[in-house]
């Protein structure tokens, strides 16, 4: 489950232009096949333009070997299809968990970023940020699993989506962005003795919640006991997974109507919405 956000490449230039942040630019970039990196391939199969639902397949190039009937060895490229679904209103991509193609959600999000950040985004002076949505409780579960915590790092960026729904932290990050032209903000909490003590305060909960919804990531460095080695665990290892009963393959997707995709995503929204 991946969250999509748009940021200006340059705040000053963007503010002086007549361009606006519109998530439909992201949709346009996915429909721009001439701009794709040759390492990846993507195809938009069905679009419901009014409500903003899309579906398609994506893949990463792999090299395979095979023998012909005369036992001659040949090399070929293979692009195993991975199904994805897009919800404009939530700015969320649901992507099939196919580890043989993308080892984890972070790898999949980087592939989509590379594809989407093409000439279309340059034309609109924006950049796409795509991050896995994490599970909020996993941060505290991870933190409390360590007896010794040496460092907690929270990496957040100020996207176009969350400032409307998480006003407290959103206003602050947008203020930082406006004053510094920084697109990311990374507070780091350290204690060299491993006695870092974080409480579930309102401001920290807001930050974790912000990251949970795909606008950043967190890392925790600590030890479970005095004899243990230091470990680093990140939100990238704690990605939110949504189980879908319908088994949609790329072949079945070709025969799905736009309304079917729209109805499917509406039925699944409670499992990924940020508006709760």
RODO-2510 file (C-alpha; in nm, 4 decimals, decimal comma):
residues 276
     n   res          X          Y          Z
     1     x     0,0000     0,0000     0,0000
     2     x     0,1681     0,3195    -0,1212
     3     x     0,0908     0,6881    -0,0622
     4     x     0,1465     0,9386    -0,3460
     5     x     0,2176     1,3095    -0,2934
     6     x     0,3335     1,5963    -0,5124
     7     x     0,5930     1,8601    -0,4219
     8     x     0,7202     2,1575    -0,6234
     9     x     1,0727     2,1183    -0,7598
    10     x     1,1393     2,4792    -0,6601
    11     x     0,8970     2,6642    -0,4330
    12     x     0,9932     3,0117    -0,5538
    13     x     0,9635     2,9307    -0,9230
    14     x     0,6456     2,7344    -0,8658
    15     x     0,4803     3,0142    -0,6681
    16     x     0,5557     3,2626    -0,9462
    17     x     0,4057     3,0378    -1,2124
    18     x     0,0376     2,9877    -1,2861
    19     x     0,0640     2,6132    -1,2204
    20     x    -0,1306     2,4439    -0,9421
    21     x    -0,0731     2,1262    -0,7476
    22     x    -0,3130     1,8798    -0,9043
    23     x    -0,2770     1,5075    -0,8415
    24     x    -0,4117     1,4430    -1,1908
    25     x    -0,0665     1,5409    -1,3167
    26     x     0,0544     1,2164    -1,1592
    27     x    -0,2104     1,0238    -1,3525
    28     x    -0,0986     1,1968    -1,6712
    29     x     0,2629     1,0993    -1,6060
    30     x     0,1666     0,7315    -1,5763
    31     x    -0,0052     0,7539    -1,9151
    32     x     0,3083     0,8910    -2,0818
    33     x     0,4809     0,5764    -2,2158
    34     x     0,7663     0,7438    -2,4058
    35     x     0,9213     0,8628    -2,0810
    36     x     0,9705     0,5354    -1,8963
    37     x     1,3045     0,4048    -1,7766
    38     x     1,3992     0,0972    -1,9834
    39     x     1,4503    -0,0957    -1,6582
    40     x     1,0789    -0,0749    -1,5833
    41     x     0,7540    -0,1104    -1,7719
    42     x     0,4057     0,0107    -1,6847
    43     x     0,0688    -0,0103    -1,8537
    44     x    -0,2552     0,1680    -1,7716
    45     x    -0,5334    -0,0783    -1,8530
    46     x    -0,8499     0,0865    -1,7278
    47     x    -0,9423     0,4409    -1,6211
    48     x    -1,2490     0,5831    -1,4492
    49     x    -1,1766     0,9555    -1,5046
    50     x    -1,4628     1,1225    -1,3151
    51     x    -1,4000     0,9736    -0,9701
    52     x    -1,0341     0,9072    -1,0426
    53     x    -0,9750     0,5334    -1,0361
    54     x    -0,7106     0,3614    -1,2483
    55     x    -0,5696     0,0120    -1,2773
    56     x    -0,2852    -0,1465    -1,4647
    57     x     0,0314    -0,3513    -1,4429
    58     x     0,3930    -0,2674    -1,3682
    59     x     0,7117    -0,4705    -1,3836
    60     x     1,0866    -0,4643    -1,3489
    61     x     1,3106    -0,6155    -1,6140
    62     x     1,4706    -0,9477    -1,5358
    63     x     1,7014    -1,1549    -1,7541
    64     x     1,6228    -1,5200    -1,8168
    65     x     1,8038    -1,8057    -1,9845
    66     x     1,6430    -2,0814    -2,1859
    67     x     1,7388    -2,3594    -2,4287
    68     x     1,5782    -2,4240    -2,7653
    69     x     1,5021    -2,7691    -2,9049
    70     x     1,8627    -2,7960    -3,0285
    71     x     1,9852    -2,7194    -2,6763
    72     x     2,1276    -2,3851    -2,7751
    73     x     2,1402    -2,1409    -2,4860
    74     x     1,9535    -1,8120    -2,5326
    75     x     1,9113    -1,5005    -2,3227
    76     x     1,5922    -1,2958    -2,3054
    77     x     1,4249    -1,0194    -2,1070
    78     x     1,1226    -1,0916    -1,8930
    79     x     0,8773    -0,8422    -1,7414
    80     x     0,6503    -1,0378    -1,5001
    81     x     0,3314    -0,8293    -1,4534
    82     x     0,2344    -0,6903    -1,1136
    83     x    -0,1191    -0,5513    -1,0764
    84     x    -0,1742    -0,2021    -0,9283
    85     x    -0,4882    -0,0008    -0,8445
    86     x    -0,5057     0,3791    -0,7998
    87     x    -0,7485     0,5854    -0,5874
    88     x    -0,7214     0,9587    -0,6655
    89     x    -0,9241     1,0822    -0,3695
    90     x    -0,7018     0,8994    -0,1197
    91     x    -0,3869     0,9339    -0,3337
    92     x    -0,3150     0,5677    -0,2677
    93     x    -0,1760     0,2919    -0,4884
    94     x    -0,2532    -0,0676    -0,3975
    95     x     0,0106    -0,2926    -0,5504
    96     x     0,0201    -0,6692    -0,5714
    97     x     0,2627    -0,8311    -0,3270
    98     x     0,4793    -1,0193    -0,5768
    99     x     0,8194    -1,0493    -0,4141
   100     x     0,9809    -1,2217    -0,7106
   101     x     0,9498    -0,8879    -0,8955
   102     x     0,9672    -0,6291    -0,6170
   103     x     1,1310    -0,7621    -0,3029
   104     x     0,9423    -0,5214    -0,0775
   105     x     0,7113    -0,2194    -0,0790
   106     x     1,0023     0,0256    -0,0772
   107     x     1,1428    -0,1237    -0,3975
   108     x     0,8009    -0,0986    -0,5603
   109     x     0,7551     0,2629    -0,4500
   110     x     1,0969     0,3592    -0,5911
   111     x     1,0120     0,1966    -0,9226
   112     x     0,6884     0,3936    -0,9450
   113     x     0,8712     0,7140    -0,8513
   114     x     1,1252     0,6649    -1,1279
   115     x     0,8504     0,6002    -1,3797
   116     x     0,6302     0,8908    -1,2723
   117     x     0,9052     1,1518    -1,2410
   118     x     0,9311     1,1960    -1,6159
   119     x     0,8972     1,4830    -1,8649
   120     x     0,5348     1,5403    -1,7682
   121     x     0,6301     1,6194    -1,4077
   122     x     0,9141     1,8447    -1,5254
   123     x     0,6694     2,0339    -1,7449
   124     x     0,4495     2,1000    -1,4413
   125     x     0,7537     2,1800    -1,2206
   126     x     0,6627     1,9090    -0,9697
   127     x     0,8077     1,5910    -0,8296
   128     x     0,6259     1,2766    -0,7166
   129     x     0,7001     1,1291    -0,3746
   130     x     0,5771     0,7736    -0,3158
   131     x     0,6163     0,6043     0,0216
   132     x     0,4749     0,2859     0,1736
   133     x     0,1989     0,3381     0,4298
   134     x     0,3143     0,1963     0,7629
   135     x     0,1295     0,0692     1,0679
   136     x     0,1200     0,3276     1,3486
   137     x     0,1333     0,0774     1,6366
   138     x     0,4486    -0,0800     1,4948
   139     x     0,6540     0,2260     1,5916
   140     x     0,5664     0,1921     1,9584
   141     x     0,5854    -0,1876     1,9464
   142     x     0,9377    -0,1579     1,8046
   143     x     1,0425     0,1163     2,0468
   144     x     0,9161    -0,0751     2,3498
   145     x     1,0796    -0,4001     2,2328
   146     x     1,4231    -0,2459     2,2967
   147     x     1,5640    -0,2224     2,6474
   148     x     1,8230     0,0251     2,5204
   149     x     1,7313     0,2874     2,2591
   150     x     2,0143     0,5015     2,1222
   151     x     1,8500     0,6862     1,8353
   152     x     1,5114     0,7607     1,6828
   153     x     1,5014     0,9347     1,3461
   154     x     1,1796     1,0725     1,1939
   155     x     1,1997     1,1745     0,8300
   156     x     0,8974     1,3757     0,7112
   157     x     0,8123     1,5693     0,4007
   158     x     0,5418     1,8235     0,3349
   159     x     0,3106     1,6875     0,0668
   160     x     0,0035     1,8439    -0,0884
   161     x    -0,2350     1,6015     0,0785
   162     x    -0,1983     1,5854     0,4550
   163     x    -0,1841     1,9555     0,5427
   164     x    -0,5629     1,9609     0,5133
   165     x    -0,6265     1,6681     0,7438
   166     x    -0,3471     1,6778     0,9996
   167     x    -0,3370     2,0505     1,0488
   168     x    -0,1037     2,0833     1,3462
   169     x     0,2005     1,9109     1,1984
   170     x     0,0983     1,9985     0,8441
   171     x     0,1055     2,3736     0,9056
   172     x     0,4450     2,3444     1,0717
   173     x     0,5998     2,1457     0,7861
   174     x     0,4553     2,3795     0,5249
   175     x     0,6021     2,6738     0,7192
   176     x     0,9440     2,5052     0,7238
   177     x     0,9127     2,4400     0,3504
   178     x     0,8153     2,8000     0,2735
   179     x     1,0956     2,9527     0,4807
   180     x     1,3795     2,7192     0,3850
   181     x     1,2776     2,5605     0,0522
   182     x     1,3445     2,2255     0,2227
   183     x     1,1236     1,9419     0,1052
   184     x     1,2072     1,7150     0,4005
   185     x     1,2396     1,7642     0,7765
   186     x     1,4281     1,5103     0,9910
   187     x     1,4297     1,5448     1,3709
   188     x     1,6742     1,3047     1,5375
   189     x     1,6540     1,2046     1,9050
   190     x     1,9729     1,0548     2,0552
   191     x     2,1038     0,9247     2,3850
   192     x     2,4562     0,7724     2,3772
   193     x     2,3812     0,5562     2,6832
   194     x     2,0734     0,3961     2,5272
   195     x     1,8359     0,5657     2,7714
   196     x     1,6247     0,7521     2,5169
   197     x     1,2803     0,8049     2,6658
   198     x     0,9962     0,8987     2,4306
   199     x     0,6395     0,9425     2,5515
   200     x     0,3162     0,9252     2,3521
   201     x     0,2737     1,3015     2,3556
   202     x     0,0409     1,4814     2,1147
   203     x     0,3225     1,6263     1,9029
   204     x     0,5094     1,2954     1,8708
   205     x     0,1886     1,1038     1,7984
   206     x     0,1107     1,3564     1,5231
   207     x     0,4516     1,2963     1,3671
   208     x     0,4154     0,9171     1,3782
   209     x     0,0647     0,9453     1,2364
   210     x     0,1971     1,1687     0,9573
   211     x     0,4620     0,9114     0,8683
   212     x     0,2122     0,6261     0,8942
   213     x     0,0076     0,7805     0,6155
   214     x     0,3019     0,7722     0,3767
   215     x     0,4586     1,1154     0,4286
   216     x     0,7961     0,9953     0,5515
   217     x     0,9654     0,7130     0,7399
   218     x     1,1169     0,6352     1,0779
   219     x     1,4167     0,4376     1,2072
   220     x     1,4971     0,3171     1,5583
   221     x     1,8442     0,1995     1,6707
   222     x     1,8662    -0,0018     1,9890
   223     x     1,9343    -0,3287     2,1713
   224     x     1,6944    -0,5773     2,3296
   225     x     1,9373    -0,6409     2,6174
   226     x     2,2890    -0,5499     2,7265
   227     x     2,4512    -0,8494     2,5536
   228     x     2,2661    -0,7961     2,2243
   229     x     2,4119    -0,6212     1,9201
   230     x     2,2667    -0,2900     1,8103
   231     x     1,9903    -0,3245     1,5514
   232     x     1,8254    -0,0699     1,3258
   233     x     1,4575    -0,1226     1,2456
   234     x     1,2662     0,1073     1,0131
   235     x     0,9084     0,1709     0,9048
   236     x     1,0078     0,0314     0,5655
   237     x     1,0003    -0,3106     0,7334
   238     x     0,6562    -0,2426     0,8855
   239     x     0,4434    -0,1734     0,5793
   240     x     0,0653    -0,1883     0,5918
   241     x    -0,0740    -0,4848     0,3980
   242     x    -0,4319    -0,5112     0,2739
   243     x    -0,5715    -0,8557     0,2014
   244     x    -0,8042    -0,8632    -0,0991
   245     x    -1,0334    -1,1612    -0,1490
   246     x    -1,0627    -1,0990    -0,5231
   247     x    -0,7727    -1,2520    -0,7140
   248     x    -0,7194    -1,0091    -1,0008
   249     x    -0,4581    -1,1096    -1,2565
   250     x    -0,3366    -0,8988    -1,5455
   251     x    -0,5492    -1,1082    -1,7834
   252     x    -0,8648    -1,0584    -1,5770
   253     x    -0,7881    -0,6881    -1,5472
   254     x    -0,7989    -0,6532    -1,9251
   255     x    -1,1652    -0,7600    -1,9092
   256     x    -1,2605    -0,5458    -1,6075
   257     x    -1,4772    -0,2408    -1,6650
   258     x    -1,3750     0,0949    -1,5136
   259     x    -1,6841     0,0784    -1,2930
   260     x    -1,5788    -0,2616    -1,1561
   261     x    -1,2425    -0,1169    -1,0516
   262     x    -1,4170     0,1851    -0,8969
   263     x    -1,6584    -0,0339    -0,7006
   264     x    -1,3743    -0,2604    -0,5822
   265     x    -1,1672     0,0290    -0,4486
   266     x    -1,4680     0,1892    -0,2797
   267     x    -1,5326    -0,1393    -0,1021
   268     x    -1,1696    -0,1549     0,0135
   269     x    -1,1320     0,2092     0,1223
   270     x    -1,1943     0,1513     0,4918
   271     x    -0,8718    -0,0486     0,4974
   272     x    -0,6506     0,2349     0,3755
   273     x    -0,8250     0,5712     0,4146
   274     x    -0,6402     0,8560     0,5899
   275     x    -0,9690     1,0338     0,6696
   276     x    -1,0580     0,8357     0,9798
***
